[in-house]
Amino acid sequence: MPITLAPEPHISNEERLHNNRNTITVLIVDDHDLIRLGLRKLLANVPDIKIVGEASSGEQAVRIARELNPQVVLMDLKMPGIGGLEATHKLLRANPEIKVIAVTACDEEPFPYRFVRAGAAGYITKNTNLDELVTAIRKVHAGQAYITPEIAQKMALRQVSDAAKSPFAELSERELQVMWMITHGERVQQIADKLCLSSKTVNTYRYRLFEKLKVKNDVELTHLALRYGMLDKDLDNNTTAVVES
């Protein structure tokens, strides 16, 4: 007996338009291919979320967001080049309607505070589960803020405990960016090229960091950053080389 397939349900143009309006468009920004792939796979079967693009750097994120106009951006914080913090500034200056969520391994101050102050709508860690990730996306899209409870608690404690404040809290955003690049093994000229600065300017930031943080060289700077949780726990080879050299 031949098998008769049921006809596909008819979807009117009005229904398609309604569905499109209810779909949250998302751009994933991370310099690690596996992280981007993992996030894409996690969200692939969520009916009201559509991944419209990926970027592997802050610079690329700014360019792609201008082309694709996503509603939500999942932004890694620590990336080569301008990094997630400055990329967030640029995205929001270009389009204040975009909602940026930090998806990062860094849960220590001052990064959460700086990121939220930059205009980010959410902050979650990379070990979050799918339910929390989807909740964060839906909430920020609806105009609310979402911060992982553990991070929200740390941010609250930051407001009431100046005694334990990280010395990194007093750094400017550019100083934090240069610090992160130095502690990940990047040379002065590499930093200058990526940030469109002169090597002299980068060295000025470098010695300003030494003075503010009371360290004498890159090795001491890296040790201090590790002590205060400013670097990811799974250090890459470049960072390890800085510490051990």
C-alpha positions as CSV (number, residue, x, y, z in Angstrom):
1,M,0.0,0.0,0.0
2,P,1.5,3.3,-0.9
3,I,2.3,5.7,1.9
4,T,0.5,9.0,1.7
5,L,2.3,11.9,3.3
6,A,0.3,14.5,5.2
7,P,0.5,17.9,3.5
8,E,2.7,20.4,5.2
9,P,0.7,23.0,7.2
10,H,0.2,26.2,5.4
11,I,1.9,29.2,6.9
12,S,0.5,32.5,5.8
13,N,2.7,35.5,5.1
14,E,1.3,37.2,8.2
15,E,2.3,34.2,10.4
16,R,5.8,34.2,8.9
17,L,6.1,37.9,9.6
18,H,4.9,37.4,13.2
19,N,7.4,34.6,13.7
20,N,10.2,36.7,12.4
21,R,9.3,39.6,14.7
22,N,9.4,37.2,17.7
23,T,12.8,35.7,16.7
24,I,15.8,37.1,18.6
25,T,18.7,37.5,16.3
26,V,22.1,36.8,17.9
27,L,25.8,37.5,17.0
28,I,28.4,35.3,18.7
29,V,31.8,36.9,19.3
30,D,34.7,34.9,20.6
31,D,38.3,34.3,19.4
32,H,38.1,30.5,20.0
33,D,36.4,28.5,17.3
34,L,35.3,25.8,19.7
35,I,33.5,28.3,21.9
36,R,31.6,29.8,19.0
37,L,30.7,26.3,17.7
38,G,29.5,25.2,21.1
39,L,27.3,28.3,21.6
40,R,25.9,27.9,18.1
41,K,25.0,24.2,18.8
42,L,23.6,25.0,22.2
43,L,21.2,27.5,20.7
44,A,20.4,25.7,17.4
45,N,17.2,24.2,18.7
46,V,15.8,27.1,20.6
47,P,12.9,28.2,18.5
48,D,12.9,31.9,19.2
49,I,16.6,32.5,18.8
50,K,18.5,32.7,15.5
51,I,22.3,32.9,15.2
52,V,22.8,35.4,12.3
53,G,26.6,35.5,12.5
54,E,29.9,35.0,14.2
55,A,33.0,37.1,14.8
56,S,36.5,36.2,16.1
57,S,37.6,39.6,17.3
58,G,36.2,42.9,18.6
59,E,37.0,44.7,15.3
60,Q,35.2,42.0,13.3
61,A,32.2,42.2,15.6
62,V,31.8,45.9,15.1
63,R,31.9,45.4,11.3
64,I,29.6,42.4,11.2
65,A,27.1,44.0,13.6
66,R,26.9,47.0,11.3
67,E,26.0,44.7,8.4
68,L,23.7,42.2,10.1
69,N,22.1,44.4,12.9
70,P,21.7,41.7,15.5
71,Q,19.5,42.3,18.5
72,V,21.7,40.5,21.0
73,V,25.5,40.1,20.9
74,L,27.2,37.4,23.0
75,M,30.6,39.0,23.6
76,D,33.8,37.4,24.9
77,L,35.7,39.9,27.1
78,K,39.3,38.9,26.5
79,M,40.2,38.8,22.9
80,P,43.2,40.0,20.9
81,G,42.9,43.5,19.4
82,I,40.4,45.9,20.9
83,G,38.8,43.2,23.1
84,G,35.3,42.9,24.3
85,L,35.1,46.0,26.4
86,E,36.1,48.5,23.7
87,A,34.0,46.5,21.2
88,T,31.0,47.0,23.4
89,H,31.6,50.7,23.5
90,K,31.8,50.9,19.8
91,L,28.7,48.7,19.2
92,L,26.6,50.8,21.5
93,R,27.8,54.1,20.1
94,A,26.8,52.9,16.7
95,N,23.5,51.3,17.8
96,P,22.2,51.9,21.3
97,E,19.5,49.4,20.8
98,I,21.8,46.4,20.6
99,K,21.9,44.3,23.8
100,V,25.4,43.0,24.7
101,I,25.9,40.0,27.0
102,A,29.4,39.2,28.3
103,V,30.0,35.4,28.0
104,T,33.4,35.1,29.7
105,A,35.6,33.0,31.9
106,C,36.4,36.1,33.9
107,D,34.2,36.5,37.0
108,E,36.5,38.7,39.1
109,E,36.4,42.5,39.6
110,P,36.8,44.9,38.0
111,F,35.8,43.3,34.7
112,P,32.0,42.8,35.5
113,Y,31.7,46.3,36.9
114,R,33.5,47.9,33.9
115,F,31.6,45.8,31.4
116,V,28.2,46.7,32.9
117,R,29.3,50.4,33.2
118,A,30.1,50.3,29.5
119,G,26.5,49.6,28.8
120,A,26.3,45.8,28.6
121,A,22.9,44.4,29.5
122,G,24.1,41.0,30.8
123,Y,27.1,39.2,32.2
124,I,27.4,35.4,32.4
125,T,30.2,32.9,32.7
126,K,31.2,30.3,30.1
127,N,30.3,27.5,32.5
128,T,26.6,28.5,32.5
129,N,24.0,26.0,31.3
130,L,21.7,26.3,28.4
131,D,18.7,27.4,30.5
132,E,20.5,30.3,32.0
133,L,22.0,31.3,28.6
134,V,18.5,31.4,27.0
135,T,17.1,33.2,30.0
136,A,19.8,35.9,29.7
137,I,19.2,36.4,26.0
138,R,15.4,36.6,26.4
139,K,15.6,39.0,29.4
140,V,18.0,41.5,27.8
141,H,16.0,41.4,24.6
142,A,13.0,42.3,26.6
143,G,14.8,45.3,28.0
144,Q,15.9,43.8,31.3
145,A,19.3,43.2,32.7
146,Y,20.7,39.7,33.5
147,I,23.8,39.0,35.6
148,T,24.8,35.6,36.8
149,P,23.9,35.5,40.6
150,E,27.4,34.8,41.7
151,I,28.8,37.7,39.8
152,A,26.0,40.0,41.0
153,Q,26.9,39.1,44.5
154,K,30.5,40.0,43.9
155,M,29.5,43.3,42.4
156,A,27.4,44.1,45.4
157,L,30.2,43.3,47.7
158,R,32.5,45.6,45.7
159,Q,30.2,48.5,46.5
160,V,30.5,47.9,50.3
161,S,34.1,46.7,50.7
162,D,36.8,49.1,49.6
163,A,39.3,47.4,51.8
164,A,39.5,44.3,49.6
165,K,39.3,46.2,46.4
166,S,41.5,45.0,43.6
167,P,44.4,47.3,42.6
168,F,43.3,46.8,39.0
169,A,40.0,48.7,39.8
170,E,41.8,52.0,39.5
171,L,43.1,51.4,36.0
172,S,41.5,53.0,33.0
173,E,39.9,50.8,30.3
174,R,42.9,51.3,28.0
175,E,45.3,50.4,30.8
176,L,43.3,47.3,31.5
177,Q,43.5,46.4,27.8
178,V,47.2,46.9,27.5
179,M,47.7,45.0,30.8
180,W,45.8,42.0,29.4
181,M,47.7,42.0,26.2
182,I,51.1,42.2,28.0
183,T,50.2,39.3,30.3
184,H,49.2,37.2,27.3
185,G,52.7,37.5,25.9
186,E,52.2,40.2,23.3
187,R,55.1,42.4,22.5
188,V,55.0,46.2,22.5
189,Q,55.0,46.5,18.7
190,Q,52.2,43.9,18.4
191,I,50.1,45.8,20.9
192,A,50.8,49.1,19.1
193,D,49.8,47.6,15.7
194,K,46.5,46.1,17.1
195,L,45.5,49.2,19.0
196,C,46.6,51.6,16.3
197,L,49.0,53.3,18.7
198,S,52.7,54.2,18.5
199,S,55.1,51.9,20.4
200,K,56.1,54.9,22.5
201,T,52.5,55.3,23.6
202,V,52.2,51.6,24.5
203,N,55.4,51.9,26.5
204,T,53.9,54.9,28.3
205,Y,50.9,52.8,29.3
206,R,53.2,49.9,30.3
207,Y,55.3,52.0,32.7
208,R,52.1,53.7,34.0
209,L,50.9,50.2,34.9
210,F,54.1,49.4,36.7
211,E,53.8,52.6,38.7
212,K,50.1,52.2,39.6
213,L,50.4,48.5,40.5
214,K,53.8,48.8,42.2
215,V,55.5,46.1,40.0
216,K,58.8,46.3,38.3
217,N,58.4,44.2,35.1
218,D,56.0,42.1,33.0
219,V,56.6,39.0,35.1
220,E,55.5,40.7,38.3
221,L,52.6,42.2,36.5
222,T,51.5,38.8,35.3
223,H,51.8,37.3,38.8
224,L,49.7,40.1,40.3
225,A,47.1,39.6,37.6
226,L,46.9,35.9,38.4
227,R,46.7,36.6,42.1
228,Y,43.6,38.8,41.6
229,G,41.9,36.5,39.1
230,M,42.4,38.9,36.2
231,L,43.5,36.0,33.9
232,D,41.7,32.9,32.9
233,K,42.4,29.9,35.0
234,D,43.4,27.9,32.0
235,L,46.3,30.0,31.0
236,D,47.5,29.8,27.4
237,N,51.1,29.1,26.4
238,N,51.9,32.7,25.9
239,T,50.9,33.7,29.4
240,T,52.8,30.8,30.9
241,A,55.8,31.8,29.0
242,V,55.7,35.3,30.4
243,V,55.5,34.0,34.0
244,E,58.2,31.4,33.6
245,S,60.7,33.6,31.6
